[in-house]
């Protein structure tokens, strides 16, 4: 299974990190997850110390997964343009197609676009 950043974060929230073991994610999810933590710190939802602990926990979680580097591909751009998705989101669909794998996301628009491309896609709580 290929997990996007939203599903990785949700797995932590619902104490379902074991679902991520031996899964795949894109290298860009590390930056997306780091940004979520930064936003929570900057909005004072969590302290800087809690943010640092969360980043360290995320490192442990990501170490359970295979990290994929998609890079820049015309196929990704085509998926993004045809589905009105960001290049980031289209990269997850492309990876799912490339690896013939299920996509896991909490993003409804991404799930719908994956379905239209014939990619099996689920929320983390449904796997």
N, C-alpha and C positions, 0 to 999 in steps of 0.2 A: 504494500500500500504506500501511496505517496501522500504525505501529510503537509498541508500548508501551515503557515504560522498561526492562523486562528485556531486550527484544530490542536496544535501542540499546546498553545496557551490554555485552551479549554480542557484538554486532558489533565493539565496541572490543577486547574480549578476544581474539577470533579474527582480528583484523586484516581485518575485512570492512566497514569503514565506507562503502566505495563503494556497498554495497547500500542505504544509507540515503538517498543522493542523490535529490532530487526526491520523496522519500516524505513522509508526513504523520505528525505526532504531536500529542498533546494538550498544552496548556499545562501541565497538571499533571505531565507527565513531567519537566519541568525541576526541580520540587520533589522528585519521587521520586528522580531521579538525584543531586541535591544531597544528599539524605538518605543515599544509599548511600555517597557520598564521605565525608560527615560520620561515618557509622558506622565506616568503615575508619580514619579518623583517630582517632576516640575510642577505638577498640579497639586502637590502635597497630599496625595492620596496615600503615599507611603514615604517613609523617611529615606534618606540617601543610604543609610546602613541597611535598611530592608531591601532597597533596590540592589545593592551589591550582593546581598545574600541570594536574592532572586536570580540575578545574572549567574552567579556561581552554580545555583541549582539547574538553571537552563543549560549550562555547559555540561553538567552530568547527564541531563536528559538527552541532549543532542549527541552525546557520546554513544548512546544506545542505537543510533540511527546511521544509515548510510547517507552521506551528504553528496548531492549531485550538483554539478556545475553545468548549467545549460548554456550560459553565455548569450551571445547575440546571434539569432537565427532568423532568417526570413520567414520560416514556417510559424514562428512565434508571433511575429508581426502580423501575419495573415490572420491567425486566430484572434489576436487582439482587435484588429480592425473590423473583422466580420462579426464579432460578438460584443463590440463596444466595451472591451475590458482593458485594464492597464496591461502593459507589457509584463509586469510582474505576475499578475494573475494568469495571463495566457501561458506563461512559462510552466505553471503547474499542470495545465491541461496538456501542453506539449510533452512534458515529462511522462504523464500518465499514458499518452499515446505511444511514445517512444519505448517505454518499458512494459507496455501492455498491462497496466496496473490500475488498481482502484484509486481514485482521488478521494481524500478525506478533507473536508473543509467545513467551516461554520458560515461561510459566505454564500448566501442564497443565490446571488447573481452568478457567482462562479459555479455553483452546483448546477444551476439551470443551463449555463453555457456548456458545461461538460456533458450534460445529458443530451443536448442538441448535437454534440459531436460524437455521440455514441460511447462516451466514456462513463463507466459506472462510477458514481460519486455518492458519498454519504456523509452525514455529520458524525462526529466521533461517538456520540451516544448510540448510534445505530449500527455500529460494527461489533 
